Structures are given as C-alpha cells and as structure tokens.
Amino acid sequence: MSLRDLSVEVQNDGLKEIAGEDTTYRRETEAIENVVGVPTRVRHTDYGENTAAITSRDKDWIYWQNDLVKAGVPWVPQRNDQIDWIDAAGVKRTYTVLPRGDEQRVFRFTDPSEQQLRIFTVETKASN
C-alpha cells in the first residue's frame, strides 16, 4: 500500500467516525441498510417570486465505494436512488440522487484513489 493510499484510508476512517451518519441507501425495491454517509454542504435555492414559496434543499453526501455493495455487487450511484436519514430531531428525511443543474453526472470522486463518492441529492420528503 502506498503512502498516499494509507493516508487516504486513515483520513477516511477519521471522517466516518467523526462526521458519519447512519443511513439507508435505496434503489427501487432494494436497500443497503446501516451504511455510513457523511452529510456535507446544504444549499437552498429559491425558485419562487414574491407570490410563491418554492425552494429546493440540496445536500451532498459522501459515501465510500466499498460500502455501497449489495450481495457482492457494487452500486454506482444512479439518478433516482434515495438516501434515508433520521435527523437529530427524529425526523426521517429522504434525499433523491439527482444531477446538479445542466450536469449529467450524479456524483464525483473526492479523493485521488477514487474511494470516496460525493453524491448529489435533493431532499424530497421529511416525515416523523
């Protein structure tokens, strides 16, 4: 293992432990439960004029490629996958994987060894 790969592994472990949240990653009727994701930047976009209140809550999530595996098959993030997360207030929030703006991709790698996936999502519902 190269020094770079070892450094990335140590940083990944620290990030998971400090900032990781328990989530469920879903695709159609299948799910990967109890997978650690790290919520990152949240953006609110206001689409409404003075008479309408239409907003979007975008959130990026960091997942590790090796964690997104179901029955030995790796899952590459796809449009319309969903992430369920219970926030500190006990509210279940669901985020749908969608590309940003005019982009086609729904994720990008965040590290040189391509272990971390930064997945682009939009909150689609919150429920108690």
Residue pairs with C-beta under 8 A, 6 or more apart in sequence:
1 9
4 112
4 113
5 113
8 111
8 112
8 113
8 115
9 115
12 64
12 111
12 115
12 116
15 38
15 62
16 36
16 38
16 64
19 38
19 39
20 36
20 37
20 38
21 36
21 37
21 38
21 39
21 85
22 34
22 35
22 36
22 85
22 86
23 35
23 36
23 37
23 61
23 83
23 84
23 85
24 31
24 32
24 33
24 34
24 35
24 83
24 84
24 85
25 31
25 32
25 35
25 37
25 63
25 68
25 75
25 81
25 82
25 83
26 32
26 81
26 82
26 83
26 84
27 75
27 78
27 81
27 82
30 70
32 67
32 68
32 69
32 70
32 75
35 63
35 67
35 68
36 63
36 64
36 67
37 61
37 62
37 63
37 83
37 85
38 61
38 62
38 63
39 59
39 60
39 61
39 85
40 59
40 60
40 61
40 62
40 118
41 59
41 60
42 57
42 58
42 59
43 56
43 57
43 58
43 59
44 55
44 56
44 57
44 58
45 55
45 56
45 58
46 53
46 54
46 55
47 54
47 55
47 56
48 54
48 55
56 122
56 123
57 122
57 123
58 100
58 120
58 121
58 122
58 123
59 95
59 121
59 122
59 123
60 118
60 119
60 120
60 121
61 83
61 95
61 118
61 119
61 121
62 110
62 116
62 117
62 118
62 119
63 77
63 116
63 117
63 119
64 115
64 116
64 117
65 74
65 114
65 115
65 116
65 117
66 115
68 74
68 75
68 76
68 77
68 117
69 75
75 81
77 97
77 106
77 107
77 117
77 119
78 97
78 106
79 97
79 98
79 99
79 106
80 96
80 97
80 98
81 96
81 97
81 106
82 94
82 95
82 96
82 97
82 124
83 94
83 95
83 97
83 119
83 121
84 92
84 93
84 94
84 95
85 92
85 93
85 95
86 92
86 93
87 93
90 128
91 126
91 127
91 128
92 126
92 127
92 128
93 123
93 125
93 126
94 123
94 124
94 125
94 126
94 127
95 121
95 122
95 123
95 124
96 121
96 122
96 123
96 124
97 106
97 107
97 119
97 120
97 121
98 106
98 120
98 121
98 122
99 105
99 106
99 120
100 120
105 120
106 119
106 120
107 117
107 118
107 119
107 120
108 117
108 118
109 115
109 116
109 117
109 118
110 116
110 117
110 118
